[in-house]
Amino acid sequence: MNHALKIVPGVEDARPPDGQAACPPAHPRRSATAMIHESLAASALALGDFKAVLRHCSQLVQAQPDHYQAWFNLGFARHQVGEAEEAEFAYRQAQRLRPEAAEPCLNIGLLRHAQADWDGAREAYEHALQLDPNHKTVLWNLGLILEEGSNAAEAEALFARLVELEPDHGEAWFRIGLCCLGREEFQAGRDAFARCLLVLPEWPEASYNHALCCLALNQMEEAKASFERALESNPQCVEALLGMATAAAASGDVEIGIGIRNQLCESGRHEPDLSFNLALELERCGRAEDAVVLYCEALQERPAFAEALLNLGHVLERLGNRQHAHECWRQAMDLNNDFAKDYFSPMR
């Protein structure tokens, strides 16, 4: 079985509401200066001028220390300009003012996530999730942290909750598929990658992993179609080429498999298992001499390949070359004593 292709997913943050650098303030009688800072901060935020947001929000929190949105936006601006420690301080001030709000916790988690502080990020995300169990961004980011920490089952549970809330979240379906593929639940993995591809049909990694699941389920035509889609984006993808050749060999398209094997060999990639499987198919088709060539190729690629030695012996015996057949069998039994009982019986 080939290895799944993974991607490094992006974390998501909690942005201030569009066009709002300040929500209704705690003090209904605002000064004209405060209103100006709020308005200019809102415009700067919309323009992505985070230094200006930082400047205006710093003035606001000095004048109104209990101004939640100003603290949150100040944290967001400092976050964007790379001032992580100052950003976390501002987010914690916002968290103090609104302990029921998940967004400051989420962005503290994001800061820790970016610093590879997995425990700190997880703690912040879990706190945010306690405050808002259906917060989609928190579910996604916490799922990534758990997946990074090899807590695949917990991560999958969060991704599953996320797709319940947002059925078209293709990236979450992809992560679910990876979890299923990792524990060899190929039908569930196939279904998850299929859902991902409905949303993101041009994603080659999803096509490749979908094909792997189909290959394991012996759904060869579907596997070949998915490998072909993966190769459309990257015709030289060695993993997809190998998968396509394996599917072709398993479905009887031996010439396609041989062509791809030759292409891989030319690029310096040798796959003895593929050579062996193609040799088996050539045997099945009655092409004994061609099978001998590929069994020999498999042995050159993996000299201690007991199964290839055993089957090469069987083909040579059928071709009348008993001397070399017996030598192949003796070497096969030296590598694997269990073959003794099958000495004269073809192994399939």
N, C-alpha and C positions, 0 to 999 in steps of 0.2 A: 504494500500500500504506500503510495506517495504521501509526502507530508503536506498538510494544509498550508495554503498561502495566507499569511496574516498581514494586516496593516496596522500601523500605529494610529489609533484614532485620536481625534482632537477633543479636548475637554471643552466645556461650555461655561460661560460666566453669566451672572445676572446683571444685565444692563439696566441703567435707569430708564424709566418710561420715556418713550420718544417725545422729544420736545419739552421735557419737564426736568429742569434742574432743581425744582423745589415743588413739593406738594403743599397743601394748605398749611401754613406755619402755625406754630404753637401760640404765637402772639398775634391776635387778630389786628391789633393796631401797629402795623409795621411802619417803620420810618421810610421815608422816600429813598434813603440810601440803600436800605435793605432790599426794597423792591427793585432798585436798579441792579444791584448785585445778582438777585435772583434771575432777572430777565436776561442779563448779559451772560450769566452762567448757562442758562437754558439755550441761548443762541450758540454759545461756544460748544456746548455739548453736541448740539445738532450738527455743527460743522466739524466735529472731531478735533477741536482746538483744546486739548486737555490741559495745556499750561494755563490757558485763560480760565478754564473751569477751576483749576487748582487755585488760581489767584482770587477769583470772586468767592469761591466757597470758603476759602481761608478767612476772608473778611466776614462772611456770614456767621461762621461758627464762633468767631471772636465776639461778635455782637450778640449772638443768640446761641449759647452753648447747648440748648436743648432742641436744636433744629435738626431733626432726624435726617431729612433728605439732603440737607447740606453736608452733613457728616458722611452719608453714604456716597454722594457724588464726589466729595473730596477723596474718599478712599478709592473710588473708581478712577478718578483722574491720576492720583498718585500711582495706582496700579498700572495704568497705561504708560506712564513715563518711566516705569522701572524702579519706583521707590517702594519696595515691598514692605519694609518694616513700618514706614510711615503710613502706608495704605492699610496695613492690618490694624494699626492704632485707630485710624479713622473708622474702619468697619466695626471695631469693638465699641467705639463710642455710639455708633448707630445701633448696634445690638443692645447696648445698655438702655437706650431710649425706647426701643421697641423690641423687647425680648420675645415677642410672638412672631416676629418677622423672620422668614427663612433666608432671605437674600443676603444679609450680611454674613451669616454662617456659611452660605454657599461660596461666597467670594473669598472668605478666609480659607476655606478648603482649597479653592483654586490657587491661592497664593502658596499654600503649603505643597500642593500637587506639583506646581512648577519648580519647587525647590527639592523635589524628590523626598519630601518628608511624608512618607506614606501613612504613618500612624497619625500624624497631625491632621493630614487631609481627611483621612477616614473619620476621625473624631468629629471634625467640623461638618462633614457631609452627613454623618449619622444624626448629629444634632439638628441640622436643617431638615432632615427627613422626619424626625420626630415632630417638628413644628408643622410640616406640610407633607404628609405621606404620599401625596399625588403630585409632587413637584417633579416635572419631567426632567428638568436639567439636573436636579440632584440625583434622581434615579440613574441617569446616564453616567454622571461623573463618579458616583459611588460604585456603580457597577464596574467601571474601568479600574478603580483602585483595587477592588476585590479580585478582579481578574488578574491584575498585575501581581497580587499577592498569592496567587495560586488558589484562591477561594472560588473555584469555578462554579460550584453549585449555588453559592450565595449570589454571585454575580449574575448567573442565569436567571435566578428568581427575580432580581431587580429588572433585568432586561425584559422578562416576561410581563412584569407589571407595566413597564413602559409601553410595550406594544398593545397592551389592553387599552391604555389611555390614548395612544397614537398608533393605530394599526399600520400607518404608512411610514413608520420610522425604519427605513431600510437598513441603517447602520446597526440598530438594535437587533433586527432579524439576523444580520450577518454574525453578530457576536453570539447569538443563541445557536446559530448553525455551527460555529466553531466549538462551542461547549458540547453539543451533541456529537460532533465528529470526534472530539477528543475522547469521549467515552464509548465510541464505536456504536452509537445509536444512529445508524445510517439513514433510516427512513425519516426520523425526526429531523436530522440534519438536512436531508434532501428537501424536505418541506420548508424548513426555515430559509435555506438559501433560495428556494423558488420564490418565497414571499419577498425576499430582499430584491431579487431580480425583477419582480413586477414593478418595484419602485425605482430601482437603479439598474436598468437593463444593460448599461454599458460598463458595468463594473467587472473587470476581468478576474479579479480574485474571487468574487462571488461565483462567477461562471465556472472557474476551475474547481472550487471546493464543492459546488453542486455536482460537477462531473465525478469527483472522487466518490461522493456518496452513491451516485448512480452506478459507478463501477463496482463498488462493494455489494450493491444490491443486484448485480448481474443485469442491469438495465442498460445494455451496451449501446443501443442506438441513441438513447437520451444522453448517455455519457459522451459519446462522440460529438453530438451536436453542441454540448456545453464546452467541451475542449476546443471545438472549432471557434466558438464565440470568444473564448479566452485568447486564442491565437490571433484573432482579428486585430486585437489591440496590441499584441506583442508577438509577432510571428516567430521570434527567436527564443521565446520562453521555454527553457529546457524542461521544466516540470510539466508544462502543458503538452509539449511534444511527446514526452515520455508517456504521459497518461493517454494521449491519443493513440500512440503505438500499442500500448497495452490493451486498450479497448478494441482496437482493430484486430489484434491477434486473437483476442477472446471471442470475437464475433466472426472470425473466419476471413477477414479482409487482410490476408497475410501479406500481399504485395504492398499495401499501404503501410503496414507495420514495418516491413523490411526497408522501405524507402525512408521512413522516419528514422529507423535505427541507423541507416547509413549516414543520414544527415547529422545525427547526434555524434556518431563516431568521427565524422569530419571535423566537428567542433571540439573534439577531444573528450567527449563524454561517453564512457563505456558502461553499459548496463547489462551485466551477465544474466540477470533474471529475465530481461526482455529477450535476449538472444535465446535463452532456454525455452521461453514460451512460444516464440516464433518457430523454433525447431520442432516443438510438439505439434504445432498446427501443420507444419510441412509434412510431418509423419502422417498425420490424420488424412492429409490430402494425397498420400501415396508418393510424395516427393522425397524418397529416402536419401538420395545423394545430396540434395540441398539441405536436408535435415542434418546430415553428417557435418556439413560445412558450418552450420550455425552452432551445433553442439561443440565443435572444436573451437569456434570463436568464443563461446561461453567459457570454455576451460582456459583459454588464453587470458580472458578477462578476470576469471576467478579460478586459479589452478586447483584449489581444494574443493571443487564443486562436485560433491558425491553424486547428486541426482543426475547431473549432466554425464558423468562417467558411466553410470548405470544405464541410462537410456542410449548413450552412444554405443555401448556394448550390444544392446538389443538390436539396434539398427544395423550394426556391422554384421551381427550373426545372420540377420535376414538377407544381407547382401552377400553372404558366403565367406566373410572374412572372420573365421572363428578364432584365429590366433590373436588378432587384435581385440576381438570381442572379449575373450577370456582375460586378457591383460586389463581391459577397462573394468571388468567386474572385480578382479582381484584388488585393484586400486580403490574402487568404490567401497568394497567391504573393509579395506584397511581404514577408510575414513568413517565408515558407519557399519558396525557389526550387524545391525538389524537387517541389512540387505541380504544377509546370507540365505534367509528362507525364501527370498524372491530371486534367487540366482538366475533361474531360467524363466522367470515370469516377468513380462514387461510391466514396468511401473508406470501407472498413469495417474 
